[in-house]
Amino acid sequence: MHRTALLFMPLLALIIATNGCVSSQDDDDSGSSLDDDDSGSSQDDDDSGTSQDDDDSGTSQDDDDSGEPQGFPWEGAIDANGGPSSSRLVARQLSTTSAPQGFYEYAPAGYPSDVSWPLLISIHGGGENGDGEGDLQLLQGKGLTKLIKQDGWPGERPFLVLMPQTPGEGRPTAEQIEAFIAWALSNYPVDPRYVYLTAFSMGAYGSWNYLKEHLNSQIAAFVPIAGNGIDAWDEAGCDLAQVGIWAFHGDADPTVVVPGTDVPLDNLAQCPSPPALETKKTIYPGVGHNSWDRTYDGSEGHDIFEWMLQFTHN
């Protein structure tokens, strides 16, 4: 042994004997908290949610301390010079595909390439229902279709986005949403681990019901906006947290009142973790029914798209 090491060993033993042990302190994120946004325009319960690393239920959450996505299948396939988002937005009328509904399709820059892509399904509100043919243009006025058409969608965002039109009147059914996702998984080069759902207003109503019926059988995370998940909570309880959930609502919403988000999310925050994944809510003070524009365009500082990618369907 080196002479320096021999001299150091008695000193090390003396230090260990003197100190006895080393103490440590972890930051406790398990508590429920209310985070007031400095902008004064939103109220965010970001730390009240529950989280899990490896979930045996089929959905997992990646707690990457670096804050950057790691090892995604589509890394390197995004085309930085792919042009504005509107140039890749295509109307797919009901009569032109085998899909059960007409829909808008957004392909990420660099698509299709030879990789698998994350899939985002976006469900509209009641005012945009239609026949999936000539009525399909109604989707351009709200939600992600509007954002993409107005070139507000960053080119580096990797999602393949499909926006189906609900037929008839009323909210979409759980069966309609399940069938459309199943069709998309069979007809696009998407990675089934990265499948997500967002919806607003009447679409969020129906999507909560979808989650109640199908849980994490298809999706890894869910972002409902101005919806009502009370019935879903009453029937499925903590099982809803088999997927990550980030819900948004305006506290001055006269159309769908804020308890539709408060009740399920406040209860979900009490679910044991594990097995529950992260669930949280953002309530916008003084905001009415349209709480989706500010959520989707990120103007309030909430990046739901990066947040979703931390969840995978196993």
N, C-alpha and C positions, 0 to 999 in steps of 0.2 A: 504493500500500500504506500502511496505517496506520503512523504514525511509531513507535508502541510496538513493532509487529511488526518494523520495520527494526532497532530497537535490540536486540531479543531474539535475532535470528538469529545474530549472531556468537557470543553466549554459548552458544546451543544447539550450534553447531558445535564449540566448545571442549569442551563436556561430552561429546559423542559421541567426539571424538578421544581424550579422556582415558580414558573407560571402555572403549572398544573394542567390547565386546559385553555382552549381558545373559545371564546363565545362569539356568536354571530346573531344577526338580526335580519329577518326577511321583511320586505314590504308586504303588508296584508292587503290584497286586492279583493278579499272575499266579502267585505262589508258593503252595505247598500249606501249610496251617496247621491247627492244632487249637485250637479256641476252647472253653475250659471255661466253661460257664454258671455264673454266680455263685450261682445258686440251689442248685447241687450236685445237681440232678436230671437234667441233660441234658448231652450232649456234642455240640458242633455244629461241623462242618467248613464253616462258611459261606464262608470265603475260599479254600477249596481248589478251588472249581469254576472252570470256564472260562466265558467269556461272549463274546458277539458282538453287534454292533449290527445290521448288515444282512447277513443270511444268504441266499445265493443258493439254498439248498436248499429254501426254501419256508417256513421258520419264522424269525422274527426276535425279538430281545430289545431292549426299549426301556430304555436306561440313563438314565432321567430323574433328574437330580441333585436335583430338588426333593422326590423321594420321594412325590409325589402323582400320581394318575392324570390324564392330560391328554387331552382331546378324545374321551372315550368316547361311542359313539352313544347310550347310555342316560342320559347326564347330564341332570338335570332331570326325568326321568320317575319316579324313585323317590318313593313316597308316604311321607312321614315319619310319617303317621298311619294306616298300613296295618294296624295291629293285630298281634297275636302271630304268630309264624311258624307255629304249629300250625294257625291258621285258614286257611292257604293250602296245607296238605299234603293231597293227594288220592290215594287208592288207585285205580289204573287196572288193573282185572283183565284178564287175557288176552282174555277173550271180549267186552270192551267197546271195544276199539280195533283198529286194523290192525297194531299193533306186534308184533314177533316174540316178545315176552315181556311178562308182566305187570310192572307197575312202580309205584313211588310217584313222584308229581310234586309239586315245590315251585315255586310261582310267586312271583317277587319282588314286593314291595309296589309297586304302580303298574302291574303287568303286566295286560293286554298293551300298552296305550298304542299309539302309532304308531311305535315305535322297534324296533331289533333288540337282542337281549339276549345276554349271554355264556352259554354252555352248559357245565354241569359234569355229567359222568357219574360216578356213584359205584357201585362194585362191592363187594358184601358178601362175607363169609367163608363157609366150607363149611357151617356150622351153620344157615344161613338159606336153603338151597336149597329149592325148592318148585315147585308146579304153576302159579304165577301167578294163582291164583284164591283159594281159601280159605286157602292157605298164605302168601299175600302178607303177612299180618299179622306173620309171623316177622321181617320186616325192621324192625319198630318197636323191636326190642330192642337194636340195635347200630348203630354208625356214624352217618352223617349223618341217616338217618331218625329215629333216637332223639333226636339233638341238636335237630332241627327240631321234632319232636313235643313235646319238653319245653321249647320256647320258648327254646332256647339259641342260636338263630340270629339275628344282628342284622338289624333291619329295613332298614338301609341297604346291606346286602350285595346286589349286583345279579344274582347268578346265578339262572338257571333250572336247577334241579337235578332230574335224572332218575335214579332208583335201580332198575334192573331186577333181577328175581329170576331167578337161574340155575336152569334146570330140571334134573331128574335128580340124579345124584350127581357129585361131583368138581368140579374147577375149571371156570370158563367157558372156552370156546374162543376163539381169536383171531377166528374167523369169526362167532361170536355177538356179540362186542363190536363188531366192525366193522359188522355188519348193524344192530344197534340204534342206533349213532351215525348211520348213514346214514338210518335211518328218522326219527330225531329231527330231523336237519337238513332233512328234507323236510316235516315236519309241525308245526314250531314256528317262530315268528318270531325266530330266533336269528341272530347274526352269525357266519358261518363262520370268521372270523378269530380268534374268541375261543371255542375249544372245548378243554376240559380233561378229564383223566381222573384219578380217584383210586380207590384200592382197598386193601383190607386182607386179610391172611391168605391164604386160598385164592383170593380174588378178585385179590389182588396177584400171585400165581403166574400166573394166567391173563392178567392185564393185561401183565405182562412179556413173555409170549409174543405177545400182541397187538402190543406195541411192536416186537418183533423182526420180525414179519411185515409191519406196515403203517407203521412209522416215523412220519413227520410227514404222512402222506397225509390225516389227518383232524384230529389234535390238535396243540396248540401246547405243552403242558406236561403233566407226569405226576408224580403224588405217590403212590408205592407205600409201604405200611406193613406191616411184618412179612411181607414177601414174599421170593421167591427169584428173583433175576435172573441167576444164574450161567450157565444155559443160554443165555439171551438174549445175554449178553456173549460167550460162546464162539462163537455163530453170527453175531451182527451186529456185535460190536466197537464201534468209535467211531461207527458209523452211528447207534447209539442216541441219541447226543447231538444229533441233528437236532431234538430237542425238549428243552426245559428239564426237568430231573429233580431232584426233592428227595425223597430216600428216608429213611424213619424205621424204627427198630428198637430193641427193648430188648435189652441185652446179656445178660440172664438168660432169654431166651426159650427154653423147652424144646421148643416145638412146631415153630417154624421158626427154626433157629439163625442167629445174627447174620452169619456169613459170606455168607448169602444176599443181604445188603445190602452188606457190606464188599467182597466180591470185585468185583462190577460197578462200584461207585462209586469204589473206589480205582483201578481201571483207567481208568475214564472220566476221572478227574481228570488223567490223563497224556495225554489226547488233545489234539492241537493245536487252538488256538483263535485265529482261525477255522480250520476251519468249525464246531467244536464249540460248542454253547451251554452255558449254566451248568448244571453238575451238582454236587450236594452231598448230604451225608448228615447226619443227626442221630441219634446213638446215645444212648439213655437208660440210664444206669448203674443196675443193680439192678432193672430193669423186665422183667417177663415178657412173655407173648405179647400181652397187650392194651396195645399202645402207640398204638392209634388214638384212644382217648377223649381223652387229653391232647393229642394232635396236632390233632384236629378242634375241640376246645373252646377251644384257644389258651391253656390254663392254664400251659403251659411257656414262653409268650412267643413262640411261632412262628406268624406269620400266613401260612399257606400260600395263603390266598385272595387277598390283596393281591399276594403274590409271583407267583402264576400269571398275573395280569393284565398283567404286564410282557412276556409272550410273545404273539405273534400268528402265526397261520397265514396265510401270504400266498397 
